[in-house]
């Protein structure tokens, strides 16, 4: 009798344990991307020189992460994501050495309403507009970014101290927003940020729009708060200055194996003091800096495994100082061939050419600059990358 009872209790305990485990999960995931790059013109002490080398993250930034969910009942779940960025070529941390510099958040998800999360997170430009662009989460990836990633479609900055909401899908409509605290006792808005956006998908048509504003991004102005919403202590703020505003809209249409998209974004920065170029900050003193980005992108599935794509972005800029006004302009071309070896592994050949004009003598604006590669010694630069990418 006792043996039978013990056996029954053991079976019940095992069943309960299996049910509990089925209600929660933790997933290890990541992306590895590296290739051999040719860069036509890199600034050096003796002028411009071409270069060959192994480059990490041409299309997708190398990362690994842990994400999980726990069923709380009643349509609620606890969720989290911890994501580290690194350089696969040398094993070093990226994101200024932050352990989980790409994402770090925890929150509650409702199957009826949406998800609220707290931590280091992406803004609405990344969540809604970037997927319709060639850069960022689009097919062209990192080296197809707009100059200096001025509109953050390549998700080069994240918001620290952020409270974020993302809705469930209401018949193709998804919306959300976030507020990132300065966490400063000396000024509530000193390096704070907020953002909002939405997307709509209906068959072959996709639409998106978003807005982002940061107050004193980088936090270098007195009183300094360099580790607020957009940190400059880990080079996360791509533009440093007074008030930064980004607005954007995008559309995409799918016709059989072909996809065509258009993107418009506008970025303004009051009192610019620094701009990130070639992976480091360059001083830039002025009253206002403006970028208007016009992108046309297209992709065609030649076979189920082979995709061809390209984009053209014209960036119309303006840089005002107390004594002058410059009108820098950038033309950026990208072509890509991507072949899937499996569901998780692909190889690619991608070329990018950028031509900058209108700001000769202002190195941060007058020199061509692609992604975080070393800037050109003049207004022209080309990059050709052949690489492999694996997702797990």
ChimeraX attribute file (.defattr): number of C-alpha atoms within 10 A of each C-alpha:
attribute: neighborCount
match mode: 1-to-1
recipient: residues
	/A:1	6
	/A:2	7
	/A:3	8
	/A:4	9
	/A:5	10
	/A:6	11
	/A:7	12
	/A:8	12
	/A:9	12
	/A:10	12
	/A:11	12
	/A:12	12
	/A:13	12
	/A:14	12
	/A:15	12
	/A:16	12
	/A:17	11
	/A:18	11
	/A:19	11
	/A:20	13
	/A:21	12
	/A:22	11
	/A:23	13
	/A:24	15
	/A:25	13
	/A:26	13
	/A:27	11
	/A:28	12
	/A:29	13
	/A:30	17
	/A:31	19
	/A:32	21
	/A:33	24
	/A:34	24
	/A:35	21
	/A:36	16
	/A:37	21
	/A:38	17
	/A:39	23
	/A:40	17
	/A:41	23
	/A:42	23
	/A:43	17
	/A:44	12
	/A:45	7
	/A:46	7
	/A:47	11
	/A:48	15
	/A:49	14
	/A:50	14
	/A:51	12
	/A:52	13
	/A:53	11
	/A:54	15
	/A:55	19
	/A:56	21
	/A:57	24
	/A:58	28
	/A:59	26
	/A:60	24
	/A:61	23
	/A:62	25
	/A:63	23
	/A:64	19
	/A:65	18
	/A:66	15
	/A:67	17
	/A:68	16
	/A:69	19
	/A:70	19
	/A:71	17
	/A:72	14
	/A:73	9
	/A:74	9
	/A:75	11
	/A:76	17
	/A:77	19
	/A:78	18
	/A:79	21
	/A:80	20
	/A:81	22
	/A:82	20
	/A:83	19
	/A:84	21
	/A:85	24
	/A:86	25
	/A:87	18
	/A:88	19
	/A:89	15
	/A:90	8
	/A:91	9
	/A:92	11
	/A:93	18
	/A:94	21
	/A:95	18
	/A:96	16
	/A:97	14
	/A:98	13
	/A:99	16
	/A:100	21
	/A:101	24
	/A:102	26
	/A:103	20
	/A:104	21
	/A:105	22
	/A:106	19
	/A:107	18
	/A:108	18
	/A:109	25
	/A:110	17
	/A:111	13
	/A:112	13
	/A:113	15
	/A:114	17
	/A:115	20
	/A:116	21
	/A:117	22
	/A:118	20
	/A:119	20
	/A:120	25
	/A:121	23
	/A:122	21
	/A:123	30
	/A:124	29
	/A:125	28
	/A:126	22
	/A:127	23
	/A:128	26
	/A:129	30
	/A:130	26
	/A:131	20
	/A:132	26
	/A:133	31
	/A:134	32
	/A:135	26
	/A:136	27
	/A:137	20
	/A:138	19
	/A:139	24
	/A:140	28
	/A:141	21
	/A:142	25
	/A:143	27
	/A:144	33
	/A:145	28
	/A:146	31
	/A:147	24
	/A:148	23
	/A:149	23
	/A:150	24
	/A:151	30
	/A:152	27
	/A:153	30
	/A:154	27
	/A:155	21
	/A:156	23
	/A:157	26
	/A:158	23
	/A:159	29
	/A:160	29
	/A:161	22
	/A:162	24
	/A:163	21
	/A:164	25
	/A:165	21
	/A:166	21
	/A:167	19
	/A:168	18
	/A:169	16
	/A:170	11
	/A:171	9
	/A:172	12
	/A:173	15
	/A:174	18
	/A:175	22
	/A:176	22
	/A:177	21
	/A:178	24
	/A:179	23
	/A:180	27
	/A:181	21
	/A:182	29
	/A:183	18
	/A:184	17
	/A:185	8
	/A:186	11
	/A:187	12
	/A:188	11
	/A:189	17
	/A:190	28
	/A:191	31
	/A:192	29
	/A:193	28
	/A:194	22
	/A:195	23
	/A:196	23
	/A:197	25
	/A:198	22
	/A:199	21
	/A:200	19
	/A:201	16
	/A:202	11
	/A:203	9
	/A:204	11
	/A:205	14
	/A:206	18
	/A:207	21
	/A:208	26
	/A:209	24
	/A:210	26
	/A:211	22
	/A:212	23
	/A:213	21
	/A:214	26
	/A:215	22
	/A:216	31
	/A:217	32
	/A:218	31
	/A:219	26
	/A:220	21
	/A:221	16
	/A:222	8
	/A:223	11
	/A:224	15
	/A:225	26
	/A:226	22
	/A:227	22
	/A:228	26
	/A:229	34
	/A:230	33
	/A:231	25
	/A:232	23
	/A:233	15
	/A:234	16
	/A:235	22
	/A:236	24
	/A:237	26
	/A:238	24
	/A:239	30
	/A:240	31
	/A:241	28
	/A:242	24
	/A:243	19
	/A:244	23
	/A:245	20
	/A:246	22
	/A:247	22
	/A:248	24
	/A:249	23
	/A:250	23
	/A:251	20
	/A:252	21
	/A:253	18
	/A:254	16
	/A:255	10
	/A:256	9
	/A:257	12
	/A:258	15
	/A:259	17
	/A:260	19
	/A:261	21
	/A:262	21
	/A:263	23
	/A:264	21
	/A:265	25
	/A:266	20
	/A:267	21
	/A:268	24
	/A:269	27
	/A:270	19
	/A:271	20
	/A:272	25
	/A:273	21
	/A:274	21
	/A:275	22
	/A:276	23
	/A:277	25
	/A:278	19
	/A:279	15
	/A:280	12
	/A:281	18
	/A:282	17
	/A:283	13
	/A:284	21
	/A:285	17
	/A:286	20
	/A:287	19
	/A:288	21
	/A:289	24
	/A:290	22
	/A:291	25
	/A:292	22
	/A:293	23
	/A:294	17
	/A:295	21
	/A:296	19
	/A:297	25
	/A:298	21
	/A:299	22
	/A:300	18
	/A:301	15
	/A:302	12
	/A:303	10
	/A:304	9
	/A:305	13
	/A:306	16
	/A:307	19
	/A:308	20
	/A:309	21
	/A:310	22
	/A:311	23
	/A:312	22
	/A:313	25
	/A:314	21
	/A:315	23
	/A:316	17
	/A:317	21
	/A:318	19
	/A:319	22
	/A:320	18
	/A:321	14
	/A:322	9
	/A:323	7
	/A:324	9
	/A:325	15
	/A:326	16
	/A:327	16
	/A:328	20
	/A:329	21
	/A:330	25
	/A:331	20
	/A:332	23
	/A:333	19
	/A:334	24
	/A:335	20
	/A:336	21
	/A:337	20
	/A:338	21
	/A:339	17
	/A:340	16
	/A:341	13
	/A:342	9
	/A:343	9
	/A:344	11
	/A:345	16
	/A:346	18
	/A:347	18
	/A:348	20
	/A:349	18
	/A:350	24
	/A:351	21
	/A:352	23
	/A:353	22
	/A:354	25
	/A:355	19
	/A:356	23
	/A:357	17
	/A:358	17
	/A:359	20
	/A:360	15
	/A:361	10
	/A:362	12
	/A:363	18
	/A:364	21
	/A:365	28
	/A:366	22
	/A:367	26
	/A:368	30
	/A:369	31
	/A:370	27
	/A:371	22
	/A:372	18
	/A:373	15
	/A:374	18
	/A:375	25
	/A:376	28
	/A:377	21
	/A:378	21
	/A:379	21
	/A:380	21
	/A:381	23
	/A:382	22
	/A:383	21
	/A:384	21
	/A:385	24
	/A:386	20
	/A:387	21
	/A:388	22
	/A:389	21
	/A:390	18
	/A:391	16
	/A:392	10
